[in-house]
């Protein structure tokens, strides 16, 4: 089995996928904390769902994403799998064949939310 872990590219070319995600999650947490300090929480009914922009909900989502990223990191994701799709097949989902590819696919899907960030690399797109 050919499993890649460690630097994905030449030194200085940017972060690994897991590092990229952890940095974006940390940014989201900082923004949520700043928003929470800048405003008072709006009262809501006990049976209603929190707003997707509620800082407490954003922090909870960040914590969950961080746990996913760290769990995938432990599986040593095979990130080369993400760029292995044949041309013209972008509408078809990647089918992982082992835990390493599944971890890479999970990270790649999480990274799509940050695809417009300057450090996002197209080879991470599943």
HUFEN-V904241 format. One record per backbone hydrogen bond with DSSP energy under -0.5 kcal/mol. NH is the residue of the N-H (numbers start at 1). CO is the residue of the C=O. E is the energy in kcal/mol with one decimal. If there is no record, write none. Layout:
NH;CO;E / NH;CO;E
This chain:
3;1;-0.9 / 4;2;-0.5 / 13;10;-1.9 / 20;16;-2.7 / 21;17;-2.3 / 22;18;-2.4 / 23;19;-2.2 / 24;20;-2.1 / 25;21;-2.6 / 26;22;-2.1 / 27;23;-2.0 / 28;24;-2.5 / 29;25;-2.3 / 30;26;-2.2 / 31;27;-2.4 / 32;28;-2.2 / 33;29;-2.5 / 34;30;-2.4 / 35;31;-2.3 / 36;32;-2.2 / 37;33;-1.9 / 38;34;-1.6 / 39;35;-0.9 / 48;45;-1.6 / 54;51;-1.7 / 57;54;-0.5 / 58;54;-2.4 / 59;55;-2.5 / 60;56;-2.0 / 61;57;-2.4 / 62;58;-2.4 / 63;59;-2.3 / 64;60;-2.1 / 65;61;-2.7 / 66;62;-2.7 / 67;63;-1.9 / 68;64;-2.0 / 69;65;-2.8 / 70;66;-2.7 / 71;67;-2.2 / 72;68;-2.6 / 73;69;-2.4 / 74;70;-1.6 / 75;71;-0.8 / 75;72;-0.8 / 76;73;-1.7 / 78;100;-1.6 / 79;77;-1.3 / 81;78;-1.6 / 82;79;-1.3 / 83;79;-0.6 / 83;80;-0.7 / 84;81;-1.4 / 89;86;-1.7 / 92;89;-1.7 / 96;94;-0.7 / 102;98;-2.3 / 103;99;-2.2 / 104;100;-1.8 / 105;101;-2.7 / 106;102;-2.4 / 107;103;-2.3 / 108;104;-2.7 / 109;105;-2.5 / 110;106;-2.1 / 111;107;-2.2 / 112;108;-0.9 / 112;109;-0.5 / 113;110;-1.0 / 114;111;-2.2 / 115;112;-1.6 / 117;114;-2.2 / 120;117;-1.6 / 124;121;-2.3 / 125;122;-1.7
